[in-house]
Amino acid sequence: MRHFESLGQYHDLWGWLVLSAPDNFTSYTSEPIDQADALKSAFDDLRSNFKDERVFRIAQELLEMSYEAYLSGDVKRGAHALQECEGLIWKSRSSKIKYAIEAEQRAFGENVTYAGVTVSPYPYEGTRSDLGNDQTALLELAHKHCLSYLSKWREFSFFAWVMDNEGEIKRISPDPKEDATPVLTPTQRTSTACWKRTKELVRADQIRACVIMNIIGAQGDGLVSFDLEQNGFPRISARQLFKLKKGPTHEFGDMHFHLEDPQIFVRRD
């Protein structure tokens, strides 16, 4: 087991494990890798760097749940438990609580930290069929826009659109390379500001759906996410890996659909 000189080194291992588990570990040398040993070694390194506090004991149990899931072939549970554990340590990576409730129960025989917490009824991952009609229309528009920019190697970080009550789609983000004024004002310059704007429009009962498209990556490799909300439907984050190549073709991974509780169209009882 190794100990890390910085939190950054520890987080690097975490990210590497999320991408490599359970059987995609690689080496910088030509020596073959025993995938089972690599998986065990990586989890051992993570386990060895926790402190003896309740939240870290819960995190340790989440690691055990993740490792058990990978060994049993349940890759989705393994990845989601690992990412939820990551969120307990780095708040910027936090996600909806699900497996931590079970982890605390396993560790202490009771729920104190998560007493009374209700797990979201939505599964972590769904399919395209979970999209509402408005979400589908917004995803098609945003995806087409994304492909157009990527095919031209144009740099951008995010775009945002809303659908009004008559079904008309309007952009609320500026063009990243132009001084064009968005259809709706005030001009928003960050994706966070766009979410704030959509909440204002929902409170004013002016829209029925929205999407914000974010891209993360550099040098032609990255991840694009489409966060979609529609009144009466779960929030869906559609995510797709891409790899741009010189020439006529690019590589795009399968699109995954993550279901969450709504954040914009929150039900009012």
Backbone as CSV, one residue per row, in Angstrom:
resi,resn,N_x,N_y,N_z,CA_x,CA_y,CA_z,C_x,C_y,C_z
1,MET,0.843,-1.192,0.000,0.000,0.000,0.000,0.882,1.247,0.000
2,ARG,0.472,2.231,-0.763,1.256,3.454,-0.802,0.499,4.599,-0.146
3,HIS,1.245,5.556,0.352,0.663,6.752,0.938,1.004,7.933,0.034
4,PHE,0.084,8.852,-0.072,0.203,9.907,-1.056,0.722,11.190,-0.428
5,GLU,1.555,11.894,-1.194,2.152,13.130,-0.713,1.173,14.295,-0.786
6,SER,0.142,14.147,-1.605,-0.824,15.238,-1.745,-2.199,14.671,-2.025
7,LEU,-3.233,15.491,-1.737,-4.596,15.095,-2.033,-4.798,14.930,-3.535
8,GLY,-4.048,15.715,-4.314,-4.148,15.615,-5.766,-3.723,14.248,-6.270
9,GLN,-2.649,13.693,-5.696,-2.202,12.357,-6.094,-3.267,11.309,-5.752
10,TYR,-3.872,11.491,-4.600,-4.920,10.563,-4.174,-6.110,10.620,-5.133
11,HIS,-6.475,11.827,-5.524,-7.603,11.978,-6.436,-7.270,11.438,-7.816
12,ASP,-6.024,11.559,-8.260,-5.611,11.000,-9.547,-5.841,9.493,-9.576
13,LEU,-5.488,8.820,-8.463,-5.720,7.379,-8.392,-7.205,7.077,-8.482
14,TRP,-8.005,7.901,-7.804,-9.446,7.706,-7.803,-9.996,7.776,-9.231
15,GLY,-9.618,8.839,-9.950,-10.087,9.003,-11.315,-9.623,7.865,-12.220
16,TRP,-8.377,7.431,-12.021,-7.834,6.330,-12.817,-8.607,5.046,-12.555
17,LEU,-8.981,4.816,-11.299,-9.718,3.615,-10.948,-11.118,3.630,-11.554
18,VAL,-11.784,4.780,-11.486,-13.131,4.884,-12.057,-13.108,4.539,-13.544
19,LEU,-12.085,5.001,-14.251,-11.992,4.770,-15.693,-11.507,3.362,-16.032
20,SER,-10.735,2.746,-15.144,-10.081,1.475,-15.480,-10.790,0.237,-14.957
21,ALA,-11.520,0.350,-13.830,-12.157,-0.833,-13.238,-13.268,-1.349,-14.152
22,PRO,-13.507,-2.661,-14.162,-12.783,-3.679,-13.378,-11.649,-4.354,-14.141
23,ASP,-11.588,-4.213,-15.467,-10.615,-5.001,-16.230,-10.018,-4.248,-17.405
24,ASN,-9.811,-2.939,-17.210,-9.246,-2.130,-18.290,-7.987,-1.393,-17.826
25,PHE,-7.250,-2.014,-16.897,-6.017,-1.406,-16.401,-4.911,-1.563,-17.440
26,THR,-4.135,-0.506,-17.629,-3.055,-0.526,-18.603,-1.737,-0.189,-17.928
27,SER,-0.646,-0.447,-18.645,0.687,-0.212,-18.105,1.499,0.586,-19.115
28,TYR,2.458,1.344,-18.609,3.343,2.093,-19.488,4.456,1.203,-20.042
29,THR,4.555,-0.020,-19.551,5.554,-0.967,-20.046,4.869,-2.018,-20.882
30,SER,5.655,-2.892,-21.455,5.111,-3.968,-22.289,4.705,-5.188,-21.480
31,GLU,4.929,-5.136,-20.152,4.595,-6.268,-19.303,3.080,-6.421,-19.195
32,PRO,2.563,-7.642,-19.295,1.112,-7.860,-19.154,0.653,-7.565,-17.732
33,ILE,-0.595,-7.152,-17.597,-1.149,-6.807,-16.292,-2.176,-7.838,-15.872
34,ASP,-2.064,-8.309,-14.633,-3.099,-9.158,-14.049,-4.217,-8.224,-13.594
35,GLN,-5.336,-8.236,-14.306,-6.405,-7.280,-14.052,-6.990,-7.430,-12.649
36,ALA,-7.140,-8.661,-12.169,-7.686,-8.876,-10.827,-6.751,-8.314,-9.762
37,ASP,-5.435,-8.516,-9.933,-4.472,-7.980,-8.979,-4.442,-6.457,-9.022
38,ALA,-4.555,-5.895,-10.220,-4.544,-4.441,-10.364,-5.757,-3.824,-9.683
39,LEU,-6.922,-4.466,-9.819,-8.136,-3.979,-9.175,-7.986,-4.007,-7.659
40,LYS,-7.490,-5.128,-7.128,-7.305,-5.265,-5.681,-6.288,-4.252,-5.164
41,SER,-5.188,-4.077,-5.885,-4.138,-3.160,-5.453,-4.641,-1.721,-5.401
42,ALA,-5.430,-1.326,-6.402,-5.943,0.032,-6.439,-6.887,0.293,-5.267
43,PHE,-7.765,-0.667,-4.967,-8.667,-0.506,-3.823,-7.891,-0.514,-2.507
44,ASP,-6.840,-1.332,-2.415,-6.017,-1.332,-1.201,-5.397,0.033,-0.967
45,ASP,-4.929,0.677,-2.050,-4.333,1.998,-1.919,-5.349,3.023,-1.439
46,LEU,-6.578,2.935,-1.933,-7.613,3.865,-1.483,-7.961,3.630,-0.018
47,ARG,-8.091,2.368,0.368,-8.449,2.036,1.753,-7.412,2.537,2.751
48,SER,-6.153,2.502,2.368,-5.062,2.779,3.311,-4.929,4.251,3.660
49,ASN,-5.701,5.120,3.020,-5.513,6.549,3.235,-6.722,7.235,3.867
50,PHE,-7.579,6.465,4.559,-8.723,7.041,5.239,-8.403,7.322,6.711
51,LYS,-9.104,8.318,7.267,-9.004,8.618,8.682,-10.117,7.903,9.441
52,ASP,-9.948,7.762,10.748,-10.915,7.031,11.559,-12.009,7.976,12.061
53,GLU,-12.868,8.442,11.170,-14.005,9.267,11.510,-15.242,8.631,10.886
54,ARG,-16.422,8.982,11.393,-17.639,8.310,10.952,-17.851,8.413,9.443
55,VAL,-17.684,9.617,8.912,-17.928,9.775,7.483,-16.933,8.965,6.663
56,PHE,-15.706,8.850,7.169,-14.719,8.069,6.443,-14.959,6.573,6.623
57,ARG,-15.554,6.197,7.765,-15.925,4.782,7.935,-17.032,4.419,6.949
58,ILE,-17.946,5.339,6.734,-18.992,5.116,5.725,-18.358,5.020,4.344
59,ALA,-17.387,5.913,4.093,-16.711,5.893,2.801,-15.957,4.580,2.599
60,GLN,-15.326,4.088,3.669,-14.640,2.799,3.578,-15.610,1.693,3.195
61,GLU,-16.806,1.719,3.790,-17.789,0.683,3.503,-18.281,0.804,2.063
62,LEU,-18.383,2.036,1.567,-18.743,2.222,0.163,-17.688,1.617,-0.760
63,LEU,-16.422,1.755,-0.364,-15.355,1.123,-1.141,-15.519,-0.390,-1.164
64,GLU,-15.839,-0.962,-0.002,-16.030,-2.414,0.057,-17.202,-2.842,-0.831
65,MET,-18.295,-2.078,-0.790,-19.462,-2.379,-1.615,-19.114,-2.300,-3.096
66,SER,-18.307,-1.277,-3.451,-17.892,-1.120,-4.839,-17.019,-2.290,-5.282
67,TYR,-16.060,-2.657,-4.451,-15.155,-3.747,-4.793,-15.920,-5.057,-4.921
68,GLU,-16.826,-5.315,-3.995,-17.652,-6.533,-4.053,-18.474,-6.570,-5.345
69,ALA,-19.017,-5.401,-5.716,-19.843,-5.336,-6.925,-19.018,-5.636,-8.168
70,TYR,-17.819,-5.060,-8.242,-16.965,-5.334,-9.398,-16.618,-6.824,-9.481
71,LEU,-16.305,-7.424,-8.334,-15.945,-8.840,-8.329,-17.108,-9.724,-8.764
72,SER,-18.332,-9.288,-8.448,-19.506,-10.092,-8.812,-19.992,-9.805,-10.233
73,GLY,-19.340,-8.839,-10.909,-19.728,-8.525,-12.277,-20.745,-7.413,-12.414
74,ASP,-21.144,-6.789,-11.288,-22.110,-5.693,-11.329,-21.341,-4.381,-11.482
75,VAL,-20.980,-4.073,-12.723,-20.129,-2.924,-12.997,-20.823,-1.606,-12.660
76,LYS,-22.114,-1.493,-12.957,-22.829,-0.255,-12.691,-22.863,0.058,-11.197
77,ARG,-23.210,-0.937,-10.374,-23.227,-0.714,-8.928,-21.824,-0.379,-8.426
78,GLY,-20.819,-1.080,-8.954,-19.451,-0.808,-8.545,-19.031,0.616,-8.843
79,ALA,-19.335,1.085,-10.057,-18.945,2.444,-10.455,-19.717,3.499,-9.680
80,HIS,-21.016,3.283,-9.496,-21.827,4.290,-8.813,-21.490,4.390,-7.326
81,ALA,-21.229,3.251,-6.674,-20.833,3.282,-5.262,-19.476,3.969,-5.107
82,LEU,-18.563,3.715,-6.039,-17.244,4.334,-5.999,-17.349,5.847,-6.189
83,GLN,-18.187,6.282,-7.126,-18.351,7.713,-7.375,-19.068,8.400,-6.217
84,GLU,-20.010,7.686,-5.582,-20.680,8.268,-4.417,-19.701,8.426,-3.265
85,CYS,-18.807,7.472,-3.126,-17.768,7.569,-2.095,-16.849,8.750,-2.382
86,GLU,-16.509,8.939,-3.634,-15.677,10.074,-4.025,-16.325,11.387,-3.608
87,GLY,-17.651,11.455,-3.753,-18.370,12.671,-3.407,-18.383,12.970,-1.916
88,LEU,-18.182,11.947,-1.068,-18.101,12.184,0.372,-16.797,12.879,0.745
89,ILE,-15.781,12.712,-0.080,-14.462,13.270,0.211,-14.265,14.608,-0.480
90,TRP,-14.683,14.682,-1.743,-14.586,15.928,-2.506,-15.999,16.407,-2.791
91,LYS,-16.414,17.453,-2.097,-17.786,17.932,-2.206,-18.141,18.350,-3.628
92,SER,-17.141,18.797,-4.392,-17.413,19.199,-5.764,-17.823,18.007,-6.627
93,ARG,-17.563,16.786,-6.153,-17.918,15.569,-6.893,-19.121,14.870,-6.282
94,SER,-19.801,15.526,-5.356,-20.906,14.876,-4.655,-22.079,14.631,-5.591
95,SER,-22.836,13.583,-5.301,-24.001,13.208,-6.092,-25.135,12.845,-5.139
96,LYS,-26.249,12.444,-5.690,-27.386,12.051,-4.871,-27.027,10.861,-3.989
97,ILE,-27.442,10.912,-2.730,-27.158,9.827,-1.793,-28.014,8.616,-2.130
98,LYS,-27.380,7.478,-2.230,-28.097,6.225,-2.459,-27.430,5.091,-1.691
99,TYR,-26.225,4.715,-2.088,-25.542,3.586,-1.478,-24.945,3.921,-0.113
100,ALA,-24.746,5.209,0.188,-24.179,5.591,1.489,-25.106,5.202,2.635
101,ILE,-26.404,5.173,2.389,-27.353,4.769,3.432,-27.126,3.313,3.811
102,GLU,-26.983,2.465,2.802,-26.684,1.055,3.047,-25.303,0.898,3.678
103,ALA,-24.341,1.723,3.249,-22.982,1.637,3.788,-22.958,1.977,5.270
104,GLU,-23.688,3.008,5.684,-23.723,3.372,7.103,-24.390,2.273,7.918
105,GLN,-25.425,1.669,7.380,-26.111,0.580,8.074,-25.177,-0.614,8.238
106,ARG,-24.419,-0.922,7.212,-23.463,-2.024,7.279,-22.350,-1.738,8.285
107,ALA,-21.901,-0.499,8.326,-20.763,-0.143,9.177,-21.137,-0.046,10.649
108,PHE,-22.334,0.526,10.956,-22.693,0.817,12.342,-23.968,0.133,12.821
109,GLY,-24.687,-0.525,11.909,-25.923,-1.189,12.301,-27.085,-0.236,12.482
110,GLU,-26.898,1.031,12.132,-27.962,2.029,12.250,-27.635,3.213,11.339
111,ASN,-28.639,4.023,11.073,-28.445,5.231,10.284,-28.583,6.456,11.180
112,VAL,-27.496,7.179,11.321,-27.477,8.431,12.055,-27.231,9.587,11.090
113,THR,-26.132,9.485,10.357,-25.812,10.512,9.370,-26.910,10.633,8.324
114,TYR,-27.477,9.498,7.921,-28.498,9.499,6.875,-29.863,9.079,7.400
115,ALA,-30.095,9.321,8.676,-31.408,9.007,9.254,-32.475,9.872,8.584
116,GLY,-33.518,9.234,8.116,-34.617,9.965,7.501,-34.395,10.372,6.066
117,VAL,-33.215,10.046,5.495,-32.944,10.394,4.103,-33.689,9.434,3.191
118,THR,-34.409,9.963,2.238,-35.159,9.147,1.280,-34.363,9.010,-0.004
119,VAL,-34.198,7.789,-0.453,-33.466,7.538,-1.695,-34.340,7.925,-2.881
120,SER,-33.731,8.541,-3.876,-34.457,8.920,-5.080,-35.096,7.687,-5.713
121,PRO,-36.349,7.805,-6.182,-36.996,6.659,-6.819,-36.440,6.352,-8.192
122,TYR,-35.594,7.246,-8.707,-35.074,7.057,-10.052,-33.803,6.224,-10.030
123,PRO,-33.638,5.342,-11.007,-32.381,4.582,-11.100,-31.275,5.505,-11.578
124,TYR,-30.037,5.103,-11.299,-28.924,5.922,-11.751,-28.902,6.027,-13.277
125,GLU,-29.201,4.929,-13.957,-29.081,4.942,-15.403,-30.342,4.387,-16.047
126,GLY,-30.820,5.103,-17.048,-32.004,4.683,-17.782,-31.684,4.534,-19.251
127,THR,-32.696,4.769,-20.088,-32.539,4.659,-21.532,-33.170,5.868,-22.205
128,ARG,-33.018,5.946,-23.501,-33.606,7.047,-24.267,-35.122,7.083,-24.107
129,SER,-35.733,5.931,-23.847,-37.189,5.872,-23.713,-37.688,6.611,-22.468
130,ASP,-36.790,6.914,-21.527,-37.185,7.659,-20.328,-37.375,9.148,-20.596
131,LEU,-36.913,9.622,-21.746,-37.041,11.030,-22.087,-38.486,11.388,-22.414
132,GLY,-38.923,12.561,-21.980,-40.197,13.086,-22.421,-40.060,13.632,-23.834
133,ASN,-41.175,13.935,-24.488,-41.133,14.434,-25.867,-40.337,15.734,-25.970
134,ASP,-40.530,16.623,-25.013,-39.802,17.893,-25.042,-38.311,17.662,-24.818
135,GLN,-37.966,16.768,-23.890,-36.560,16.451,-23.657,-35.923,15.846,-24.905
136,THR,-36.669,15.002,-25.596,-36.166,14.389,-26.824,-35.862,15.448,-27.874
137,ALA,-36.796,16.385,-28.055,-36.603,17.447,-29.050,-35.394,18.319,-28.701
138,LEU,-35.252,18.651,-27.423,-34.124,19.481,-26.997,-32.800,18.735,-27.128
139,LEU,-32.801,17.446,-26.832,-31.580,16.660,-26.970,-31.149,16.589,-28.425
140,GLU,-32.092,16.367,-29.335,-31.763,16.292,-30.758,-31.155,17.609,-31.242
141,LEU,-31.733,18.723,-30.816,-31.201,20.022,-31.204,-29.806,20.242,-30.635
142,ALA,-29.648,19.987,-29.334,-28.362,20.222,-28.680,-27.281,19.304,-29.240
143,HIS,-27.637,18.055,-29.498,-26.655,17.095,-30.025,-26.214,17.499,-31.430
144,LYS,-27.155,17.928,-32.245,-26.821,18.385,-33.593,-25.906,19.599,-33.529
145,HIS,-26.187,20.499,-32.623,-25.366,21.693,-32.435,-23.959,21.297,-31.993
146,CYS,-23.880,20.356,-31.074,-22.587,19.881,-30.575,-21.755,19.273,-31.698
147,LEU,-22.365,18.390,-32.498,-21.646,17.742,-33.588,-21.152,18.756,-34.607
148,SER,-21.960,19.781,-34.848,-21.570,20.815,-35.803,-20.320,21.541,-35.337
149,TYR,-20.268,21.880,-34.057,-19.105,22.591,-33.518,-17.882,21.691,-33.471
150,LEU,-18.069,20.458,-33.022,-16.930,19.557,-32.919,-16.352,19.226,-34.294
151,SER,-17.215,19.052,-35.293,-16.746,18.696,-36.630,-15.892,19.800,-37.246
152,LYS,-16.131,21.032,-36.780,-15.356,22.172,-37.274,-14.204,22.523,-36.334
153,TRP,-14.003,21.693,-35.309,-12.957,21.907,-34.315,-13.102,23.278,-33.652
154,ARG,-14.341,23.713,-33.456,-14.592,24.981,-32.788,-14.643,24.755,-31.288
155,GLU,-14.026,25.625,-30.543,-14.005,25.490,-29.091,-15.279,26.093,-28.491
156,PHE,-15.832,25.396,-27.505,-16.968,25.919,-26.760,-17.049,25.191,-25.435
157,SER,-17.755,25.764,-24.484,-17.884,25.129,-23.177,-19.323,24.744,-22.874
158,PHE,-20.299,25.562,-23.302,-21.685,25.211,-23.017,-22.635,25.976,-23.933
159,PHE,-23.831,25.406,-24.082,-24.963,26.063,-24.739,-26.203,25.758,-23.914
160,ALA,-27.198,26.590,-24.003,-28.442,26.365,-23.253,-29.640,26.828,-24.066
161,TRP,-30.705,26.021,-23.990,-31.960,26.340,-24.651,-33.123,26.089,-23.693
162,VAL,-34.226,26.767,-23.930,-35.470,26.490,-23.218,-36.577,26.309,-24.240
163,MET,-37.635,25.613,-23.833,-38.833,25.462,-24.656,-39.974,26.178,-23.942
164,ASP,-40.575,27.145,-24.624,-41.651,27.896,-23.975,-42.948,27.094,-23.986
165,ASN,-43.993,27.654,-23.424,-45.251,26.925,-23.262,-45.962,26.628,-24.575
166,GLU,-45.544,27.307,-25.650,-46.114,27.039,-26.970,-45.271,26.040,-27.764
167,GLY,-44.195,25.567,-27.171,-43.342,24.591,-27.836,-42.221,25.190,-28.657
168,GLU,-42.011,26.512,-28.578,-40.930,27.157,-29.330,-39.636,27.077,-28.529
169,ILE,-38.555,26.691,-29.216,-37.249,26.555,-28.570,-36.452,27.841,-28.757
170,LYS,-35.893,28.342,-27.654,-35.129,29.588,-27.680,-33.801,29.389,-26.958
171,ARG,-32.753,29.933,-27.536,-31.435,29.821,-26.900,-31.263,30.924,-25.873
172,ILE,-30.717,30.586,-24.710,-30.465,31.590,-23.678,-28.978,31.751,-23.387
173,SER,-28.136,31.116,-24.183,-26.689,31.274,-24.024,-26.133,31.966,-25.262
174,PRO,-25.055,32.733,-25.088,-24.461,33.414,-26.238,-23.604,32.465,-27.058
175,ASP,-23.400,32.797,-28.314,-22.464,32.042,-29.137,-21.067,32.269,-28.571
176,PRO,-20.285,31.213,-28.370,-18.978,31.388,-27.738,-17.979,32.163,-28.587
177,LYS,-18.185,32.240,-29.885,-17.240,32.912,-30.767,-17.811,34.186,-31.384
178,GLU,-19.021,34.556,-30.976,-19.650,35.724,-31.550,-20.179,36.627,-30.440
179,ASP,-20.518,37.842,-30.810,-21.104,38.775,-29.861,-22.617,38.793,-29.990
180,ALA,-23.171,37.685,-30.527,-24.612,37.624,-30.746,-25.342,37.696,-29.410
181,THR,-26.444,38.409,-29.398,-27.257,38.524,-28.193,-28.244,37.367,-28.137
182,PRO,-28.327,36.630,-27.051,-29.283,35.536,-26.942,-30.707,36.032,-27.104
183,VAL,-31.587,35.127,-27.441,-32.984,35.480,-27.650,-33.588,36.048,-26.379
184,LEU,-33.269,35.413,-25.245,-33.787,35.890,-23.970,-32.722,36.704,-23.257
185,THR,-33.145,37.718,-22.553,-32.210,38.541,-21.809,-32.509,38.405,-20.321
186,PRO,-31.558,38.677,-19.418,-30.234,39.194,-19.725,-29.282,38.141,-20.267
187,THR,-28.268,38.593,-20.965,-27.277,37.669,-21.513,-26.602,36.897,-20.379
188,GLN,-26.554,35.583,-20.524,-25.934,34.748,-19.497,-24.576,34.268,-19.994
189,ARG,-23.558,34.317,-19.151,-22.204,33.985,-19.569,-21.673,32.697,-18.967
190,THR,-22.414,32.055,-18.080,-21.982,30.792,-17.504,-23.159,29.838,-17.462
191,SER,-22.854,28.527,-17.424,-23.929,27.543,-17.355,-24.689,27.655,-16.043
192,THR,-23.989,28.016,-14.961,-24.665,28.199,-13.678,-25.677,29.338,-13.761
193,ALA,-25.293,30.415,-14.424,-26.210,31.539,-14.600,-27.403,31.134,-15.454
194,CYS,-27.169,30.252,-16.410,-28.274,29.788,-17.258,-29.278,28.974,-16.448
195,TRP,-28.773,28.121,-15.540,-29.700,27.379,-14.686,-30.496,28.327,-13.805
196,LYS,-29.857,29.367,-13.332,-30.561,30.357,-12.529,-31.644,31.027,-13.353
197,ARG,-31.325,31.332,-14.614,-32.303,31.959,-15.500,-33.481,31.029,-15.758
198,THR,-33.220,29.740,-15.946,-34.317,28.811,-16.194,-35.246,28.728,-14.983
199,LYS,-34.680,28.802,-13.774,-35.511,28.776,-12.571,-36.422,29.994,-12.521
200,GLU,-35.875,31.138,-12.933,-36.700,32.346,-12.976,-37.853,32.186,-13.965
201,LEU,-37.571,31.573,-15.111,-38.595,31.384,-16.134,-39.649,30.374,-15.681
202,VAL,-39.215,29.360,-14.912,-40.172,28.383,-14.387,-41.089,29.048,-13.367
203,ARG,-40.508,29.852,-12.479,-41.322,30.551,-11.477,-42.335,31.489,-12.136
204,ALA,-41.955,32.024,-13.294,-42.863,32.914,-14.026,-43.808,32.136,-14.941
205,ASP,-43.686,30.792,-14.906,-44.540,29.915,-15.718,-44.425,30.247,-17.207
206,GLN,-43.177,30.432,-17.679,-42.958,30.789,-19.080,-42.375,29.656,-19.917
207,ILE,-41.848,28.610,-19.277,-41.246,27.517,-20.038,-41.726,26.174,-19.496
208,ARG,-41.556,25.141,-20.324,-41.960,23.786,-19.914,-40.815,22.775,-20.016
209,ALA,-39.665,23.192,-20.553,-38.513,22.289,-20.646,-37.259,23.099,-20.906
210,CYS,-36.094,22.504,-20.625,-34.820,23.199,-20.845,-33.696,22.183,-20.983
211,VAL,-32.582,22.637,-21.562,-31.388,21.803,-21.680,-30.160,22.694,-21.590
212,ILE,-29.150,22.215,-20.879,-27.842,22.862,-20.891,-26.811,21.814,-21.302
213,MET,-26.055,22.141,-22.325,-25.034,21.243,-22.863,-23.668,21.741,-22.417
214,ASN,-22.906,20.885,-21.749,-21.554,21.216,-21.304,-20.558,20.274,-21.950
215,ILE,-19.373,20.781,-22.221,-18.320,19.944,-22.783,-17.077,20.047,-21.912
216,ILE,-16.474,18.905,-21.639,-15.265,18.841,-20.831,-14.220,18.075,-21.623
217,GLY,-13.055,18.667,-21.818,-12.018,17.956,-22.548,-11.015,18.899,-23.163
218,ALA,-10.006,18.292,-23.786,-8.956,19.064,-24.444,-8.256,18.185,-25.462
219,GLN,-7.629,18.825,-26.431,-6.860,18.113,-27.441,-7.690,17.063,-28.179
220,GLY,-8.959,17.352,-28.384,-9.777,16.451,-29.191,-10.445,15.329,-28.452
221,ASP,-10.181,15.163,-27.143,-10.819,14.114,-26.354,-11.668,14.760,-25.272
222,GLY,-12.812,14.140,-24.964,-13.600,14.718,-23.894,-14.937,14.060,-23.688
223,LEU,-15.757,14.742,-22.903,-17.090,14.273,-22.549,-18.056,15.420,-22.761
224,VAL,-19.193,15.112,-23.391,-20.242,16.109,-23.539,-21.448,15.630,-22.743
225,SER,-22.060,16.540,-21.996,-23.232,16.184,-21.207,-24.386,17.107,-21.576
226,PHE,-25.579,16.536,-21.592,-26.797,17.285,-21.885,-27.729,17.117,-20.686
227,ASP,-27.864,18.165,-19.872,-28.753,18.106,-18.720,-30.126,18.610,-19.135
228,LEU,-31.103,17.699,-19.098,-32.431,17.970,-19.639,-33.491,17.919,-18.550
229,GLU,-34.342,18.925,-18.530,-35.476,18.912,-17.606,-36.756,19.235,-18.366
230,GLN,-37.823,18.536,-17.978,-39.154,18.754,-18.545,-40.168,18.648,-17.426
231,ASN,-41.123,19.516,-17.421,-42.150,19.516,-16.384,-42.829,18.152,-16.301
232,GLY,-42.801,17.549,-15.113,-43.444,16.263,-14.897,-42.571,15.057,-15.153
233,PHE,-41.288,15.263,-15.485,-40.366,14.168,-15.779,-39.129,14.283,-14.899
234,PRO,-38.383,13.165,-14.724,-37.120,13.264,-13.992,-36.108,14.073,-14.784
235,ARG,-35.170,14.660,-14.095,-34.038,15.300,-14.754,-33.182,14.204,-15.370
236,ILE,-32.730,14.385,-16.583,-31.914,13.388,-17.258,-30.628,14.036,-17.740
237,SER,-29.518,13.437,-17.361,-28.214,13.874,-17.829,-27.716,12.845,-18.837
238,ALA,-27.716,13.234,-20.111,-27.237,12.356,-21.184,-25.768,12.667,-21.421
239,ARG,-24.915,11.645,-21.373,-23.475,11.862,-21.457,-22.855,10.991,-22.540
240,GLN,-21.880,11.550,-23.231,-21.255,10.837,-24.349,-19.776,11.211,-24.447
241,LEU,-18.912,10.195,-24.492,-17.487,10.414,-24.707,-17.223,10.617,-26.194
242,PHE,-16.193,11.402,-26.508,-15.840,11.586,-27.907,-14.329,11.668,-28.058
243,LYS,-13.879,11.360,-29.251,-12.455,11.462,-29.602,-12.390,11.985,-31.030
244,LEU,-11.897,13.199,-31.183,-11.808,13.809,-32.501,-10.526,13.374,-33.194
245,LYS,-10.641,13.101,-34.485,-9.496,12.672,-35.274,-9.334,13.575,-36.481
246,LYS,-8.104,13.734,-36.911,-7.861,14.460,-38.146,-8.414,13.631,-39.298
247,GLY,-9.218,14.258,-40.134,-9.814,13.513,-41.237,-11.322,13.585,-41.173
248,PRO,-11.995,12.743,-41.947,-13.460,12.849,-42.070,-14.249,12.218,-40.938
249,THR,-13.629,11.393,-40.107,-14.394,10.662,-39.094,-13.911,10.989,-37.691
250,HIS,-14.841,10.922,-36.750,-14.548,11.074,-35.333,-15.159,9.887,-34.602
251,GLU,-14.694,9.640,-33.388,-15.216,8.534,-32.593,-16.114,9.071,-31.483
252,PHE,-17.306,8.480,-31.361,-18.232,8.852,-30.300,-18.690,7.589,-29.578
253,GLY,-18.670,7.628,-28.264,-19.118,6.488,-27.480,-20.634,6.442,-27.402
254,ASP,-21.135,5.399,-26.785,-22.580,5.292,-26.578,-23.048,6.388,-25.636
255,MET,-24.269,6.850,-25.835,-24.824,7.860,-24.949,-25.484,7.176,-23.765
256,HIS,-25.149,7.630,-22.564,-25.718,7.075,-21.336,-26.666,8.096,-20.707
257,PHE,-27.758,7.585,-20.158,-28.800,8.450,-19.622,-28.918,8.241,-18.111
258,HIS,-28.564,9.267,-17.347,-28.607,9.209,-15.895,-29.831,9.959,-15.398
259,LEU,-30.678,9.285,-14.621,-31.920,9.864,-14.124,-31.740,10.390,-12.708
260,GLU,-32.260,11.584,-12.467,-32.128,12.217,-11.160,-33.424,12.935,-10.809
261,ASP,-33.516,13.392,-9.563,-34.658,14.212,-9.165,-34.592,15.558,-9.884
262,PRO,-35.728,16.122,-10.255,-35.731,17.433,-10.916,-35.120,18.507,-10.022
263,GLN,-34.426,19.436,-10.630,-33.867,20.573,-9.909,-34.500,21.881,-10.351
264,ILE,-35.049,21.912,-11.552,-35.670,23.120,-12.082,-37.190,23.047,-11.951
265,PHE,-37.764,21.970,-12.467,-39.214,21.786,-12.403,-39.553,20.971,-11.158
266,VAL,-39.396,21.601,-10.008,-39.649,20.933,-8.740,-41.146,20.987,-8.457
267,ARG,-41.706,19.846,-8.076,-43.136,19.783,-7.781,-43.487,20.634,-6.577
268,ARG,-44.577,21.349,-6.684,-45.061,22.139,-5.572,-46.314,21.488,-5.036
269,ASP,-46.268,20.986,-3.791,-47.423,20.316,-3.191,-48.426,21.359,-2.639
